[in-house]
Amino acid sequence: MILFNQIQGTLRELDERLGKQFLIPPVVADHIEARRRLYTKVVSKVEDTGTTHTGWLEVHSALSIEDGMTRLLLCEELAEAWNVPLSFMTAFDFTMYSEPARMYIINRGVMPLLQNGKSMPHLLRVAYDGALAEMWDMEDVLTLPPAYDSLPPSVMENLDFGENNIGHGAWFA
């Protein structure tokens, strides 16, 4: 649990530096504005053609301004700004407000790293990336509790356990 405590301390320190509320960073803000513009365009198409056909409704129903890629872009931009691995930012519970008058992030803190005594995926990402960044030893990563979720059999079948494998990936399965 020494590594777990070190990771928890590192993330808490980052949490304090981030603060509880901050503006959406510029790259993500531009991305959101472009998505909002396109979304508005599709809404207009739905309204303009709604009495003649429903062809634009399918497109409209599949759109959202914020999604997993937007969140990942946010995490990437924050990771670069704070000089930490991308995985560190994926361990935070961020709520994004993307209306034009309220373009900010609420940081609700670090998500729980363990559930039922097992390592959550974001803990494993942080542990592994921290070891690759030489913040701690890779051997210490193996002292963490087992993964909460294991890889599906279809992925396990494709793991490379051959002579060229450096041995870091198998434990995370």
C-alpha positions as CSV (number, residue, x, y, z in Angstrom):
1,M,0.0,0.0,0.0
2,I,3.0,2.3,0.0
3,L,2.7,3.0,-3.7
4,F,-1.1,3.4,-3.4
5,N,-0.5,6.1,-0.7
6,Q,2.2,7.8,-2.9
7,I,-0.2,7.9,-5.9
8,Q,-3.0,9.1,-3.7
9,G,-0.8,11.9,-2.3
10,T,0.4,12.9,-5.8
11,L,-3.1,13.2,-7.1
12,R,-4.3,15.1,-4.0
13,E,-1.5,17.6,-4.5
14,L,-2.4,18.0,-8.2
15,D,-6.1,18.4,-7.1
16,E,-5.1,21.3,-4.8
17,R,-3.1,22.9,-7.5
18,L,-5.9,22.6,-10.1
19,G,-8.5,24.2,-7.8
20,K,-12.2,23.6,-7.7
21,Q,-13.2,25.7,-10.6
22,F,-11.3,26.9,-13.7
23,L,-11.9,28.1,-17.3
24,I,-12.2,25.6,-20.1
25,P,-8.7,25.6,-21.7
26,P,-8.4,27.2,-25.2
27,V,-8.1,24.1,-27.4
28,V,-11.1,22.5,-25.7
29,A,-13.1,25.8,-25.8
30,D,-12.4,26.0,-29.6
31,H,-13.5,22.4,-30.0
32,I,-16.7,23.0,-28.1
33,E,-17.5,26.1,-30.1
34,A,-17.0,24.3,-33.4
35,R,-19.2,21.5,-32.2
36,R,-21.9,23.9,-30.9
37,R,-21.9,25.7,-34.3
38,L,-22.4,22.5,-36.2
39,Y,-25.0,21.3,-33.7
40,T,-27.0,24.5,-34.2
41,K,-26.7,24.1,-38.0
42,V,-28.2,20.6,-37.7
43,V,-31.0,21.8,-35.4
44,S,-31.9,24.4,-38.1
45,K,-31.9,21.7,-40.7
46,V,-34.3,19.6,-38.6
47,E,-36.6,22.7,-38.1
48,D,-36.4,23.7,-41.8
49,T,-37.2,20.2,-43.2
50,G,-39.3,18.8,-40.4
51,T,-42.6,19.2,-42.3
52,T,-41.2,17.6,-45.5
53,H,-38.9,14.8,-44.2
54,T,-37.2,13.4,-41.1
55,G,-33.8,12.8,-42.7
56,W,-31.9,15.2,-40.4
57,L,-33.5,13.8,-37.3
58,E,-31.2,10.8,-37.4
59,V,-28.1,13.0,-37.5
60,H,-29.5,15.3,-34.8
61,S,-30.2,12.3,-32.4
62,A,-26.6,11.1,-32.7
63,L,-25.0,14.5,-31.8
64,S,-23.7,15.8,-28.5
65,I,-21.5,18.7,-27.7
66,E,-19.7,17.0,-24.9
67,D,-18.7,13.4,-25.1
68,G,-15.8,11.0,-24.2
69,M,-13.5,12.5,-26.8
70,T,-14.2,16.0,-25.6
71,R,-13.3,14.9,-22.0
72,L,-10.2,13.2,-23.3
73,L,-9.1,16.3,-25.1
74,L,-9.7,18.3,-21.9
75,C,-7.5,15.8,-20.0
76,E,-4.8,16.0,-22.6
77,E,-4.7,19.8,-22.6
78,L,-4.7,19.9,-18.8
79,A,-1.9,17.2,-18.6
80,E,0.2,19.2,-21.0
81,A,-0.4,22.4,-19.0
82,W,0.4,20.8,-15.7
83,N,3.2,18.6,-17.0
84,V,1.8,15.3,-15.9
85,P,1.0,12.1,-17.8
86,L,-2.5,12.1,-19.5
87,S,-3.7,9.3,-17.2
88,F,-3.3,11.5,-14.2
89,M,-6.1,13.9,-15.4
90,T,-8.3,10.9,-16.2
91,A,-8.5,10.2,-12.5
92,F,-10.4,13.4,-11.8
93,D,-14.2,13.9,-11.7
94,F,-14.5,17.0,-13.9
95,T,-17.9,18.5,-14.8
96,M,-17.8,20.7,-17.9
97,Y,-20.2,23.7,-18.4
98,S,-20.0,24.5,-22.0
99,E,-22.8,27.1,-22.5
100,P,-21.3,30.3,-24.1
101,A,-21.9,32.3,-20.9
102,R,-20.5,29.6,-18.6
103,M,-17.4,28.0,-20.1
104,Y,-15.8,26.5,-17.1
105,I,-14.9,23.2,-15.3
106,I,-15.9,22.1,-11.9
107,N,-13.2,19.8,-10.3
108,R,-15.0,17.4,-8.0
109,G,-11.7,15.9,-7.0
110,V,-10.0,12.5,-7.5
111,M,-12.4,9.6,-8.2
112,P,-12.1,6.7,-5.8
113,L,-9.0,4.7,-6.6
114,L,-10.3,1.5,-5.1
115,Q,-13.6,-0.3,-5.2
116,N,-14.3,-3.3,-3.0
117,G,-10.5,-3.4,-2.3
118,K,-9.6,-3.7,-6.0
119,S,-7.8,-1.2,-8.3
120,M,-10.0,0.9,-10.5
121,P,-8.9,1.4,-14.1
122,H,-7.8,5.0,-13.5
123,L,-5.5,3.9,-10.7
124,L,-3.9,1.4,-12.9
125,R,-3.4,4.0,-15.7
126,V,-1.8,6.4,-13.2
127,A,0.4,3.7,-11.6
128,Y,1.6,2.4,-14.9
129,D,2.2,5.8,-16.5
130,G,3.9,7.1,-13.4
131,A,6.3,4.1,-13.5
132,L,7.0,4.8,-17.1
133,A,7.7,8.4,-16.2
134,E,10.1,7.1,-13.5
135,M,8.1,8.6,-10.7
136,W,8.1,5.2,-9.0
137,D,9.3,1.7,-9.8
138,M,7.4,-0.6,-12.1
139,E,7.9,-3.4,-9.6
140,D,6.0,-1.4,-7.0
141,V,3.0,-1.2,-9.4
142,L,2.7,-5.0,-8.9
143,T,2.0,-4.4,-5.2
144,L,-1.3,-2.7,-5.9
145,P,-4.6,-4.6,-5.4
146,P,-5.8,-6.6,-8.4
147,A,-7.8,-4.9,-11.1
148,Y,-11.5,-4.3,-10.5
149,D,-12.3,-5.3,-14.1
150,S,-10.3,-7.9,-16.0
151,L,-9.8,-7.8,-19.8
152,P,-12.3,-9.7,-21.8
153,P,-11.2,-13.1,-23.2
154,S,-11.0,-11.8,-26.8
155,V,-8.4,-9.3,-25.7
156,M,-6.5,-11.8,-23.5
157,E,-6.1,-14.1,-26.6
158,N,-4.2,-11.4,-28.4
159,L,-1.7,-10.5,-25.6
160,D,1.9,-11.0,-26.6
161,F,3.7,-13.1,-24.1
162,G,6.6,-13.8,-26.5
163,E,10.3,-13.2,-26.2
164,N,9.9,-9.5,-27.2
165,N,7.4,-8.7,-24.5
166,I,9.0,-6.7,-21.7
167,G,6.5,-8.0,-19.2
168,H,4.6,-4.8,-18.1
169,G,1.3,-5.5,-19.7
170,A,0.2,-8.8,-18.5
171,W,-0.4,-7.9,-14.9
172,F,-2.9,-5.2,-15.8
173,A,-5.1,-7.9,-17.5
